[in-house]
Amino acid sequence: MSSQAYKRLEQNAQKIMQMWEKRARDEVSASMHQDSLVLQNSLPKYLNQLVDQLSTIRTSAQIATDKIETTRISNQHGHERAGYADYSISQLILEYHILREVIFQVLEEEAPLEIRERDIIIDSIEQAVNDAATQFSKTLRDIQELFMVTLTHDLRGPLNVIKMGTHLTMRRLDRGDTHMNIAAKMLSAIDRLDSMIQNLLDASRLRTGQSLKFEFEECDLDRLLQDVVEDLSFSYGERFVVVSDSEIRSDCSPKEIRRVIENLAINAVKYGAPSTPITFTLQQTENQISLTIHNEGNPIAQDARSILFQQFRRTTSAEDQTGWGLGLFLAKSIIEAHQGTIEVESAKDKGTSFIIKLPKVLL
């Protein structure tokens, strides 16, 4: 090329890195805590690759090779940055914007760049930004998942000790002892915490593309529902009503279906009108089973229903309640693993109903 930008880039690579690092330290707050911003030589490698792209007219094969190498270097840069707690994706992108400005500033000190040269530089940096940002997000997600799995695993140990101690304490108390009720509430709180930890573990598995492991067997859903309601009544009082056909059986994982029912019932307690009935309606047709959990109270806003089953998302009305925002996400995942569906109906003066539909026999 007539302006020989590639030669100026090669000769001024060190100057570009120094100028970029100075500006990055002034403008990217996270960089102040780093000894060197040129981690593992990713920037020098990128500039060398850009020299090659500018030096000759590239064939289609060479352009494809350039993209692969740029992606590799950018992935390395994104991976490096994600390892530092101070860096955000916006700061990562800002680093590339500064780099583009510095490259243009240095290269055009002697002569203006040709349009083709500017396009090559802009296209290269845009690709680098996209690749680095994608890798940054992936690495950060992996770090978060590892932290979550480690945290929830480590919490299980002391929690089991507390649970065992509470059970032993209850055995030593007489049924009429006033401390029995306190111990029972402690045990209920422990079970709730254990469920929250399990939700975190399951959500972590689903986010990494793993499937939940279920053990399916023939289930007596009416009996299962009655058992859940009996336990719920112990914690929340006699406000649960069961309307059920008898002898309703299906292939299911009893433990997981129980989790779904408990989650929806506890949500009904949290967000429904206090002291009003919460009704479970279990019915069957020739091929399908339906379970509806209904509570009175204010309806769920129409615009909030789209995020109900998303993980870590909470509606405005739920922001003052405790929890991870994982219950409905996991309930949906569990029901779908049973080849079923879950949906919500909510209207003023009619309350809210969560409707689960399951096949009688899994295919």
C-alpha positions as CSV (number, residue, x, y, z in Angstrom):
1,M,0.0,0.0,0.0
2,S,1.2,3.5,-0.9
3,S,1.1,4.9,2.6
4,Q,2.9,1.8,4.0
5,A,0.8,1.9,7.2
6,Y,2.0,-1.6,8.2
7,K,5.6,-0.4,8.4
8,R,4.7,2.6,10.6
9,L,2.7,0.3,12.8
10,E,5.6,-2.2,13.1
11,Q,8.0,0.6,13.9
12,N,5.7,2.3,16.4
13,A,4.3,-0.7,18.1
14,Q,6.1,0.0,21.4
15,K,5.0,3.6,21.3
16,I,1.4,2.6,20.7
17,M,1.5,0.2,23.7
18,Q,3.0,2.8,25.9
19,M,0.5,5.5,24.9
20,W,-2.4,3.0,25.2
21,E,-1.3,1.9,28.7
22,K,-1.0,5.5,29.9
23,R,-4.5,6.4,28.6
24,A,-5.9,3.1,29.9
25,R,-4.5,3.9,33.4
26,D,-6.1,7.3,33.3
27,E,-9.5,6.3,31.9
28,V,-10.1,2.7,33.0
29,S,-10.5,2.7,36.7
30,A,-9.9,-1.1,37.1
31,S,-6.4,-0.7,35.5
32,M,-5.1,1.3,38.5
33,H,-4.7,-2.0,40.5
34,Q,-2.7,-3.9,37.8
35,D,1.1,-4.0,37.6
36,S,0.9,-4.3,33.8
37,L,-2.0,-4.0,31.4
38,V,-0.2,-6.0,28.7
39,L,-1.0,-9.3,30.2
40,Q,0.7,-12.4,28.7
41,N,1.7,-10.2,25.7
42,S,-1.8,-10.2,24.2
43,L,-1.5,-6.6,22.9
44,P,1.9,-7.1,21.2
45,K,0.6,-10.2,19.6
46,Y,-2.5,-8.4,18.4
47,L,-0.4,-5.5,16.9
48,N,1.8,-8.0,15.1
49,Q,-1.3,-9.7,13.6
50,L,-2.6,-6.3,12.5
51,V,0.8,-5.6,10.8
52,D,0.3,-8.8,8.8
53,Q,-3.2,-7.8,7.8
54,L,-2.1,-4.4,6.6
55,S,1.1,-5.5,4.8
56,T,-0.5,-7.3,1.7
57,I,-3.7,-7.7,-0.1
58,R,-5.2,-10.7,1.6
59,T,-6.8,-13.7,0.0
60,S,-10.0,-15.2,1.3
61,A,-8.0,-18.0,3.0
62,Q,-5.6,-15.5,4.6
63,I,-8.5,-13.4,5.8
64,A,-10.1,-16.4,7.4
65,T,-6.7,-17.3,9.1
66,D,-6.4,-13.7,10.3
67,K,-9.8,-13.9,11.9
68,I,-8.9,-17.1,13.7
69,E,-5.7,-15.6,15.1
70,T,-7.4,-12.4,16.1
71,T,-10.1,-14.4,17.9
72,R,-7.5,-16.5,19.7
73,I,-5.6,-13.4,20.9
74,S,-8.9,-11.6,21.9
75,N,-10.1,-14.6,23.7
76,Q,-6.9,-14.7,25.7
77,H,-7.3,-11.0,26.5
78,G,-11.0,-11.4,27.6
79,H,-10.1,-14.4,29.7
80,E,-7.3,-12.5,31.4
81,R,-9.5,-9.5,32.2
82,A,-12.3,-11.7,33.6
83,G,-9.9,-13.0,36.2
84,Y,-9.7,-9.6,37.9
85,A,-12.6,-8.6,40.1
86,D,-12.4,-4.9,39.3
87,Y,-12.9,-5.3,35.6
88,S,-16.3,-5.0,34.0
89,I,-17.2,-5.7,30.4
90,S,-17.7,-2.0,29.7
91,Q,-14.1,-1.4,30.9
92,L,-12.8,-4.1,28.6
93,I,-14.6,-2.6,25.6
94,L,-13.2,0.9,26.6
95,E,-9.7,-0.5,26.4
96,Y,-10.2,-1.4,22.8
97,H,-11.8,2.0,22.0
98,I,-8.7,3.6,23.4
99,L,-6.5,1.3,21.4
100,R,-8.2,2.2,18.2
101,E,-7.8,5.9,18.9
102,V,-4.2,5.5,19.7
103,I,-3.4,3.5,16.6
104,F,-5.1,6.1,14.3
105,Q,-3.3,8.9,16.2
106,V,0.2,7.4,15.8
107,L,-0.2,6.1,12.3
108,E,-1.6,9.4,10.9
109,E,1.2,11.5,12.4
110,E,3.2,11.1,9.2
111,A,0.6,10.5,6.5
112,P,-3.2,10.0,6.4
113,L,-4.4,6.4,6.2
114,E,-6.0,5.1,3.1
115,I,-9.7,4.2,3.3
116,R,-8.9,0.5,2.9
117,E,-6.3,0.7,5.7
118,R,-8.8,2.4,8.1
119,D,-11.4,-0.3,7.2
120,I,-9.0,-3.1,8.0
121,I,-8.1,-1.6,11.4
122,I,-11.7,-0.8,12.3
123,D,-12.9,-4.3,11.2
124,S,-10.1,-5.9,13.1
125,I,-10.7,-4.0,16.4
126,E,-14.5,-4.6,16.1
127,Q,-13.9,-8.3,15.8
128,A,-11.4,-8.2,18.7
129,V,-14.0,-6.4,20.9
130,N,-16.7,-8.9,20.1
131,D,-14.4,-11.9,20.7
132,A,-12.9,-10.5,23.9
133,A,-16.3,-9.5,25.3
134,T,-17.7,-13.0,24.5
135,Q,-14.8,-14.7,26.2
136,F,-15.0,-12.3,29.1
137,S,-18.6,-13.2,29.7
138,K,-18.0,-16.9,29.4
139,T,-15.0,-16.9,31.8
140,L,-16.8,-14.7,34.3
141,R,-19.8,-17.1,34.1
142,D,-17.5,-20.1,34.7
143,I,-15.9,-18.3,37.7
144,Q,-19.3,-17.5,39.2
145,E,-20.6,-21.0,38.7
146,L,-17.5,-22.5,40.4
147,F,-18.0,-20.0,43.3
148,M,-21.6,-20.9,43.6
149,V,-21.1,-24.6,43.5
150,T,-18.2,-24.4,46.1
151,L,-20.2,-22.1,48.4
152,T,-23.3,-24.2,48.4
153,H,-21.3,-27.4,48.9
154,D,-19.5,-25.9,51.9
155,L,-22.7,-24.6,53.4
156,R,-24.1,-28.1,53.5
157,G,-21.7,-29.4,56.2
158,P,-22.5,-27.0,59.0
159,L,-26.2,-27.0,58.0
160,N,-26.4,-30.8,58.5
161,V,-24.8,-30.5,61.9
162,I,-27.4,-28.0,62.9
163,K,-30.2,-30.2,61.6
164,M,-29.0,-33.3,63.4
165,G,-28.6,-31.3,66.6
166,T,-32.2,-29.9,66.3
167,H,-33.6,-33.5,65.8
168,L,-31.7,-34.7,68.9
169,T,-33.0,-31.8,70.9
170,M,-36.6,-32.5,69.8
171,R,-36.3,-36.1,71.0
172,R,-35.4,-34.9,74.4
173,L,-38.4,-32.6,74.7
174,D,-41.8,-33.7,75.9
175,R,-44.6,-33.1,73.4
176,G,-46.2,-30.5,75.6
177,D,-43.0,-28.6,76.2
178,T,-43.2,-25.0,75.1
179,H,-39.7,-25.3,73.5
180,M,-41.0,-28.0,71.1
181,N,-42.8,-25.4,69.0
182,I,-39.6,-23.4,68.8
183,A,-37.5,-26.4,67.8
184,A,-40.0,-27.4,65.2
185,K,-39.8,-23.9,63.6
186,M,-36.0,-24.1,63.7
187,L,-36.2,-27.4,61.8
188,S,-38.6,-25.9,59.3
189,A,-36.2,-23.0,58.7
190,I,-33.3,-25.4,58.3
191,D,-35.3,-27.4,55.7
192,R,-36.1,-24.2,53.9
193,L,-32.4,-23.2,53.9
194,D,-31.5,-26.6,52.6
195,S,-34.0,-26.3,49.8
196,M,-32.5,-22.9,48.9
197,I,-29.0,-24.4,48.7
198,Q,-30.3,-27.2,46.6
199,N,-31.9,-24.7,44.3
200,L,-28.6,-22.9,43.8
201,L,-26.8,-26.2,43.0
202,D,-29.5,-27.2,40.5
203,A,-29.5,-23.7,38.9
204,S,-25.8,-23.9,38.5
205,R,-26.0,-27.3,36.7
206,L,-28.7,-26.0,34.4
207,R,-26.7,-22.8,33.6
208,T,-23.7,-24.9,32.6
209,G,-25.8,-27.1,30.3
210,Q,-26.2,-30.1,32.5
211,S,-29.5,-31.8,33.1
212,L,-31.0,-32.5,36.5
213,K,-30.8,-36.2,37.6
214,F,-34.1,-37.7,38.5
215,E,-35.1,-41.2,39.6
216,F,-38.5,-41.9,38.1
217,E,-41.0,-44.3,39.6
218,E,-44.8,-44.8,39.7
219,C,-46.2,-42.1,42.0
220,D,-49.4,-41.9,43.9
221,L,-49.8,-38.1,43.4
222,D,-52.9,-37.8,45.7
223,R,-50.9,-39.4,48.5
224,L,-47.9,-37.2,47.7
225,L,-50.0,-34.1,47.7
226,Q,-51.6,-35.0,51.0
227,D,-48.2,-35.5,52.6
228,V,-46.9,-32.2,51.4
229,V,-50.0,-30.4,52.7
230,E,-49.7,-32.0,56.1
231,D,-46.1,-30.7,56.4
232,L,-47.1,-27.3,55.1
233,S,-49.9,-27.1,57.6
234,F,-47.4,-27.7,60.4
235,S,-45.4,-24.6,59.4
236,Y,-48.1,-22.3,58.0
237,G,-51.3,-23.3,59.7
238,E,-54.6,-24.9,58.6
239,R,-55.2,-22.8,55.5
240,F,-54.6,-25.5,52.8
241,V,-57.5,-27.1,51.0
242,V,-57.1,-30.2,48.8
243,V,-59.6,-31.1,46.1
244,S,-58.4,-34.4,44.6
245,D,-59.6,-37.4,42.6
246,S,-58.5,-40.6,44.1
247,E,-56.0,-43.1,42.6
248,I,-54.1,-40.6,40.5
249,R,-50.8,-42.2,39.4
250,S,-48.1,-41.1,37.1
251,D,-44.4,-41.8,36.4
252,C,-42.5,-39.1,38.3
253,S,-39.7,-38.3,40.6
254,P,-41.5,-38.0,43.9
255,K,-38.7,-35.8,45.5
256,E,-38.7,-33.3,42.6
257,I,-42.5,-33.1,42.3
258,R,-42.7,-32.5,46.0
259,R,-40.2,-29.6,45.6
260,V,-42.4,-28.1,42.9
261,I,-45.5,-28.3,45.0
262,E,-43.8,-26.9,48.1
263,N,-42.3,-24.0,46.2
264,L,-45.6,-23.0,44.6
265,A,-47.4,-23.4,48.0
266,I,-44.8,-21.3,49.8
267,N,-45.1,-18.6,47.1
268,A,-48.8,-18.6,47.6
269,V,-48.3,-18.0,51.3
270,K,-45.8,-15.2,50.6
271,Y,-47.6,-13.3,48.0
272,G,-51.3,-14.2,48.5
273,A,-53.8,-12.5,50.7
274,P,-53.1,-13.4,54.4
275,S,-55.4,-15.9,56.2
276,T,-57.2,-16.9,53.0
277,P,-57.4,-20.5,51.7
278,I,-54.8,-21.9,49.4
279,T,-56.4,-24.6,47.3
280,F,-54.8,-27.6,45.5
281,T,-56.9,-29.1,42.8
282,L,-55.7,-32.5,41.5
283,Q,-57.6,-33.9,38.5
284,Q,-57.0,-36.4,35.7
285,T,-58.3,-37.2,32.2
286,E,-57.5,-40.3,30.2
287,N,-54.0,-39.1,29.2
288,Q,-53.2,-36.1,31.4
289,I,-53.0,-35.0,35.0
290,S,-53.4,-31.4,36.1
291,L,-52.6,-29.8,39.5
292,T,-53.7,-26.3,40.2
293,I,-52.4,-24.2,43.2
294,H,-54.7,-21.2,43.7
295,N,-54.4,-18.3,46.1
296,E,-56.5,-15.2,46.7
297,G,-54.9,-11.7,46.6
298,N,-53.6,-9.1,44.2
299,P,-53.0,-10.4,40.6
300,I,-49.6,-10.7,39.1
301,A,-49.1,-7.8,36.6
302,Q,-49.2,-8.8,33.0
303,D,-45.8,-7.4,32.2
304,A,-44.3,-9.3,35.2
305,R,-45.5,-12.7,33.9
306,S,-42.8,-12.9,31.2
307,I,-40.0,-13.0,33.8
308,L,-41.7,-15.3,36.4
309,F,-39.9,-18.4,35.3
310,Q,-36.5,-16.8,34.6
311,Q,-33.7,-17.5,37.1
312,F,-32.5,-14.7,39.4
313,R,-35.4,-12.5,38.2
314,R,-38.0,-11.2,40.7
315,T,-41.1,-9.2,40.1
316,T,-41.5,-5.8,41.8
317,S,-44.0,-7.3,44.4
318,A,-41.4,-9.9,45.3
319,E,-38.4,-7.6,45.9
320,D,-39.1,-7.4,49.7
321,Q,-39.3,-11.2,50.1
322,T,-36.4,-13.5,50.9
323,G,-35.1,-16.0,48.4
324,W,-32.8,-16.5,45.4
325,G,-35.4,-15.9,42.6
326,L,-34.8,-19.5,41.5
327,G,-37.9,-21.4,42.7
328,L,-40.1,-20.9,39.6
329,F,-37.2,-21.3,37.2
330,L,-36.5,-24.7,38.8
331,A,-40.1,-25.7,39.0
332,K,-40.5,-25.1,35.3
333,S,-37.3,-27.1,34.6
334,I,-38.5,-30.0,36.7
335,I,-41.9,-30.1,35.1
336,E,-40.5,-29.9,31.6
337,A,-38.2,-32.8,32.5
338,H,-41.4,-34.7,33.3
339,Q,-42.6,-33.8,29.8
340,G,-45.2,-31.5,31.3
341,T,-46.0,-27.8,31.3
342,I,-46.6,-25.1,33.9
343,E,-48.4,-21.8,33.4
344,V,-50.0,-19.0,35.4
345,E,-53.4,-17.4,35.3
346,S,-53.9,-14.3,37.4
347,A,-56.7,-11.7,37.4
348,K,-58.3,-9.2,39.7
349,D,-61.0,-10.6,42.0
350,K,-60.0,-14.1,40.8
351,G,-56.6,-14.6,42.5
352,T,-53.6,-16.4,41.0
353,S,-53.4,-20.0,39.8
354,F,-50.3,-22.0,38.8
355,I,-51.4,-24.9,36.6
356,I,-49.2,-28.0,36.2
357,K,-50.0,-30.5,33.5
358,L,-48.3,-33.9,33.4
359,P,-48.7,-36.9,31.2
360,K,-49.8,-40.1,32.9
361,V,-47.1,-42.1,31.2
362,L,-43.7,-40.7,30.2
363,L,-42.7,-41.3,26.6
